[in-house]
Amino acid sequence: MDIGSKIRQLRLENDLTQQELANRLELTKGYISQIERNISSPSLETFFSILEVLGTTPSTFFSTLKDEQIVHFENDFFEQEDEQLKHIIRWIVPSALKYAMEPIIIEINPGGRSVIDDPHAGEEFGYCLEGEVVLVINKIKYPVKKGQSFYYLANKEHYLINISNKPAKVLWISTPPMF
């Protein structure tokens, strides 16, 4: 990792000159220049002080978007079929449990249903991509057709059923992750 360039980038993002950064840290402009060009390495104490002045933390400094996968492809998805409930679930974001929300695509065959979810903290959103389903929340049934969405607090028992004679496909998002 090019630490010097990253410090320089953060300095510029904060609209600071090398002199201004040096003044805030009680260092010399020349020393800041050497750090940014990777000629000199700061002590840990100086490094943490630089990060503090630049408004970041060590964990943020060392993490990069390049390390995170932003676009996910079909071969990244995890799929699980439940023959008894007549559905297939596709987890469309790998490792979604570490995030604040968990999106899935559930395909429910005629006469099938999702797992009955017990009440839990959080919220859920869905969008019917194909066919039609019935959303059941606390024994109250809400029909949802292709092109329609649903949103609810997940504090009551809830699940989807397909009472039609055609397969249904729903994008379903839970926060926090629950599927």
N, C-alpha and C positions, 0 to 999 in steps of 0.2 A: 504494500500500500504506500502510496506517495503522500506521506503525512504533510510535508511542506506545502505541496500544491493545494491540499485540502484546507490547510490553515489559511493560505492566501485567498482561496475562493470564499471562505467564510468571512474573512476580513473585508473583502470587496463587497460581499452581500450586505455587510453591516455599514457600508459607506465610510470605512476608516482607512486612513493612509497608514503606511508603516510607522510613521512618526507618531500618529495619534494612538495606535495600538501600543507602541513602545512606551509612550508617556503614561498610559493607564496602568501599565505593568511595571513601571520604574525600570525599564530596560533601555537599551540603545536601539536606534533605528537599524544600525548595522547588524546587530544580533538577530532582530526580526527578519531581516533580509536573508541572513545565513540559514535560519530555520526554514524559511519558505523555499529556499533553493536546495534544501537537504544537505547543506554543507556542515551544519551543526545540529545536534539533537538536544532539545531542552530537557532539563531534569523533569521528573514526574511532577514535582510541585509547580514548576514553571508551566509545564504542559497543561495541568489542570487549571491554573490561573488564566492561561490563554483561552481555554475553552469557556471558562466562566465569563470572561469579558466578551467573548464572541457569542454568548447566549446559547450554548449547547452543552450537552453532557457527553461523557466518554462513550456511553453506549450508542447514542445518536451519531456521534462523530464516526465511529467505526462501522456502523451499519450503512449499507448503501442500497438504493433501489435496484441496482444491477444484480444484487444477490437475491432479491425477491422476484418470484415469478408473478408477473402481472397478467399475462394472457395465458389461459389454460386451454388445452386441446383435448379432444375426445379421448386420446390415449392416456391422458392424465386422470380421467374420471375413474371412480371406483363404483362398481355396480353390484347390487345384491338383489336376487330374486327370491320372493316368498311365494311358493306355489300354493300354499294353503290359503293365503289372503289374496292371491291372484294379483300381485303387483310386483313391479321392478322399481327400485330406487337407484338413482344415479347421483352420487355426490360429485358435483361439478366444480368444486374448488378443493384441491388437495389440502389436507391438514386444516380444514376449516375450524376445527375445535379450538385452535389457538386464536381465532378471530372473534369479533363481537357478534357476527351473524353467520348462519350456515345455510347456504342455498342448496336445494336438491331439485331434481326433476323426478317426479313419481308418475309412472305409467300404471294405471289401474284398469284391468280387464273387466268386462261386464260381470257383474255380480261380486266384484272384489272390493276390498277396502284397505285403507292404511291401518297401521297399528293404532289402537286406541291410546291416545296420550292422556295421562293423568294431568291434573292441574299443576302448573309450575309457574315460576316467575318468568316474565318476558312477554314478547309480542310475536305474532306470526302474520305473514303476508303470503298470499298466493295469487297466481294468475293462470287461468285456464288456457292452455295452449291449443288443446284439441279435445273434442267431445264435450261431455258435461259430467259434473260430479255433484254430490250433495255434501255440503259441509255440515257436520253435526257438532253443535256446541251445547253441552249440558242438555242433551236430548232434543234440542230445537234444531230443525232442519232448514238449511238455506241452499236452494239450488244455485249452482254456478255454471254458466255456459261458456263456451269458447269466446274469448275476448273480454270476459268479465274477471274482476279481481275480488279478493276478500282480504280483510284485515281485522285482527281481534287481539285482545289481551288473552294470554294463554292460561288464565287463572281458573278455567273450568275444563272439564273433560272435553276432548275434541278429537275429531277424525274425519276422514273423507271416505265416501262410498260411491261406487258407480252402479246405479240402478238401471242404466241404459243398456242397449244391446250393442254398443260400440265402445272400443277402447277410449280412455281419456288420458290426457297428459297435462300435468300441472307443474308449474314452477312454484316451489314452496320454500319460503325463507323463514327461518326461526332465529330469534335473538333472545337469549343467548343460544348457542348451538345445542340442539336437543335430539337430532335424528340419529 
